[in-house]
Each structure stands twice: as structure tokens, then as C-alpha cells.
Amino acid sequence: MSRVRASIQIDRPRRAVYQFVATPRTWRLWHPGRVTVSGVVDHPPAVGESVTEKLWFGGIQARLAWQVTKRKTPERWAMAVRMPQLGDTALDFMLAANGKGTLLECEIVYDGVSVLVDRLYVRPRILAEANASLARLKQALEK
């Protein structure tokens, strides 16, 4: 398994950041490539609930059924998916109060390809996308 971590400071209270990050209908506002979401979309899904999203990923369109695996409002929210022909992926969002704002950390764990391909291509791409998404999240929440 490969692991990527990204974090950002957001000048909003932890509960507000949690609500925005964990509510699927907001995903397309801060994460590019999301086309549609269905299932539990108007509030943070509970553990065991699913959200299906249609997205563009690596130049192809995919439909993924994420299942929420952890939820501790407003500290943590995680979900996992099995991607066809790519393996398992998990996202874990951890939120910590930091002054008047929130430190948001995102960990992405995924089945890697060969060590070399992962190190040279996959991991840098995932990290760049995670950092860009968190920057858009910060912008959306702080406007």
C-alpha cells in the first residue's frame, strides 16, 4: 500500500470545515473532476453509508461507490472504495482546532503499482492533486 499526506490551515472553525468536507454535494466545489454524486449527499454520511460519484480520473470517466468507514464529528471522517482494475483506495480527513481556525490533514492510502512507477509518477500526481484540492477548499471556505 502507498500513502500520501497533505495538510492545510483553514481560517474557519473546525465544525464548519468538517461539515463542508464531509458533505458530498460540496465535493465538486473543491475537488476537480467530480461530475455528479448520488446517495447520501446533503449531509455527512454515517459509517456504513455509501456515496456514488461519477468523475474523470486519469483521462477516463469512472463511477465509484465510496463507503464511509469512520466518522467522529468534527474530528475525523474517512471513506474507502474498491476501484476496478486499480485496487483499494481510502481517504482519511483529520481536523484539529488550531487557534481560531482548523488544521485539516488528508491521508490517501492506495494500492500502488510497481515501486518505481508509484514513486516517479503516481505518488507525485496524487500529492499535487491533493494539495490543489485543499487549496481550493481553503479558498471556498474563506471567501
N, C-alpha and C positions, 0 to 999 in steps of 0.2 A: 504494500500500500504506500502511496505517496501522500505527502502532506504539504499544504501551503497555508500560511497565515498572513493576514493583513489586518491593519487596525487604523482607526481614525478617531480623533476627538471631535465631538459634535456639541455645539453650544445650545443644547436643549436638554430638558430633564429626561432622566432615564426612562420613565414610563411612556413619555411621548415618543421617544426613539423606538422603544420596544413595540409599541402599538403600530407604528408605521412600518417597521421592518418585517414584522410577523404577519401583517395583513396582506394576503396575496393580491388583492386588487391594486395595491400600490407598487408592486414589483416592477411593472413596465415603466414607471416613472423614474426609476433609478438604475435599473439593470437593462441594458440594451439587448435586443434580440427576442424579448418576450413579446409574443403576439397576442395570446389570449390565456386566461386562466379560468378554470371551472372547478366546481366542488365548493368547498368552504372558502369563500373569497372576501366576505365583508368583515371578518374579524379573525384574530389569530386562531387557527385550528388547534384543537386539543390533541393530546398524544393519541395516536392511532388513527386520526382522521387524515384524509388524503386531499391533495390538490393536484389537479391535472393541468399542465401548462403546455402550450404549443409554442415552440421557439425556433429560432435559427441558431444553429450551433456548428461552427466549422464549415459554413457554406451549405449545410443541409438543414432541412426542416425536420424537427423531431417532436414527438408528443411524449411527455414524461409524467408519470404518476408518482409524485412525492408523497411520502408518508411521514407525519410528524412523529419524532422519536423521543423528544424531550421538550418539556415546557415548564418553566418556573418564572412566572411573571414577576417583575420585569427584568429578571437577571439572565435568562438563558432560553434559547429556542433553537431546536435542531430538527433536521429532516434528512431523509435518505431516499435514494432511488436506485433502481437497477436499470442501467441503460443498455439497450440492445447492442450486442457485439462490443460493448466497451466496459462492462462490469459495473461494480457498485460505486456510488458517489454519496458522500454525506457532507452536509453543511451544518456548522455549529456556530451560532451567534451568541457571544457572551457580552453582557453590558454591565459596566461598573460606573457608579456615580463618581465623578471627578470634578470637584469644585461645584460650579453651578451647571456643569454640562455632563456629558456621558462619554466614556471611552468605550467604543464598540470594537470588539475583536471578532474576526470571522476566520474560522478554520475550515479548510476544504480538504477532505480526505478522499482519495480516489484510487481505483485500480490503475496502476501505471502500465506503461508499455515497457519496452526494454529500458534499462537504466540510462543508457546513452541518449535515446530519443526523448525520454522523460526529462533529463537534465538539460538538454540542449534546446528542446522545442516545446514540449507540453507544459512543464512547470513554469517557465518564464511567461508563456502565453496566459496561463491561468492566473498567475500573480498580477500581471498587467491588467487583465480584465477585472480582477477583484479590486485592485487599487482604483481603477477608473470608476467602477460601480460605487465604491464607498465615497469617492469624491462627489459623484452625482447625488448620492444620498445626503451627504452633508449640505450640498447646495439646495436640495429640495426642502430640507428641514429648517435651514437657517434663513430662508428668504423672508 
